[in-house]
Amino acid sequence: MSLHEENYQNPRLYFGEEAKEDFWELYKSERRFKDYDIESGDIKDPRFAYLKTCKDLKVYPKARMLIRDSKYEKTNHLDYSNMQLLNKSAVAVAEAIKRYQLPVDSITFSNNGLKPKECTLMIESF
């Protein structure tokens, strides 16, 4: 495993305020859309996949769609309650989830505007 592969498997990139700051630093950097194989289109890092999909769909990224509060650091639970996952946002999150390297034991979807099509897309991404 390369150092770069270890980086996107690092839990510190997905939990708490430091992870949110790192997400926005990545978004502002020149690297944000370059972590993929141009020939195959393969993107390994969930954050890069999310940012690229948001760019392609012309939606503004939100760190909270990928970064969990530090209170969830000890759990393998994703909670998308009270987050607006409308159409394009759901597509971008699903692309990130496909590449999520940390184990996920459970997920909550409630009060987020998901329609059946987007909900199916999110579930299939696992």
KALINHU-V693883 format. One line per field, one symbol per residue. ss: DSSP state (A for helix, B for strand, O for the rest). phi: phi as a letter, one per 40 degrees, with the letter a starting at -180 (. if undefined). Layout:
# KALINHU-V693883
ss->???
phi->???
This chain:
# KALINHU-V693883
ss->OOAAAAAAOOAAAOBAAAAAAAAAAAAAOAAAAOOBOOOOOOBOOAAAAAAAAAAAAOOOOOAAAOOBOAAAOOOOBBBOOOOOOOOAAAAAAAAAAOOOOOOOOBBBOOOOOOOAAAAAAAAAOO
phi->.cccccccccdccbbgccccccdccccccccdbbcacdccgcbccdcccccccccccgbccbdccbccccccdcbbbbbbcfbcbcfccccccccccdbccccbcaabbafbgccdccccdccccc
